[in-house]
Amino acid sequence: PISTIGQNGLNAPLSLTSPNLGTPSALVLTNATGLPTTALPAGTIKQVVTAKATGTTTSASTSAVSLGISVSITVRAGSSVVALAVSGIYGSGNGGAWSSTGRIWLYRDSTVLSTSEHMGVITSLEQTSTHSIMYLDQSLSAGTYTYAVKGSSTTGGTLNYNRDAYMGNLILMEVAG
């Protein structure tokens, strides 16, 4: 029994009534610090990890270069999927009139999963382009995976990624399958 200590010492024992939690009726909470993720229904978010760029990356490379946004996730079940969201901003470099367009790359380990390309031309420092990728990584085995965001110029002009305090973000969510 649970008791309380009040002004006058130990009060009478209290009784707790378990609320009706509905389905699943077979669920037994044995550890108040967490539920086993195997007990979660399909579609439940099991975990969320995030990464944010910490500075600007300037590059004229037409090959993918690191933008300083990388994070690992340990997938706990082979039936899970990882939902990913990438966002950020880039603009042309040095205030000049560059004919620059950019591409963002999403990697899992060394595998390219998706790209997002700005189709217009950025011709001055004042012009920027946002980028985003939404991706569902399926058919994973239980294990640890590292996801990273990279960028490249499609024309060889200089681009500033994550500029002017608009830092890129990478959000990973393990979803029960």
Secondary structure as GFF3:
##gff-version 3
##sequence-region A 1 177
A	DSSP	beta_strand	5	6	.	.	.	ID=ss1
A	DSSP	beta_strand	9	10	.	.	.	ID=ss2
A	DSSP	three_ten_helix	37	39	.	.	.	ID=ss3
A	DSSP	beta_strand	45	52	.	.	.	ID=ss4
A	DSSP	beta_strand	57	59	.	.	.	ID=ss5
A	DSSP	beta_strand	65	75	.	.	.	ID=ss6
A	DSSP	beta_strand	81	92	.	.	.	ID=ss7
A	DSSP	beta_strand	102	108	.	.	.	ID=ss8
A	DSSP	beta_strand	111	117	.	.	.	ID=ss9
A	DSSP	beta_strand	128	137	.	.	.	ID=ss10
A	DSSP	beta_strand	143	153	.	.	.	ID=ss11
A	DSSP	beta_strand	159	161	.	.	.	ID=ss12
A	DSSP	beta_strand	169	175	.	.	.	ID=ss13
###
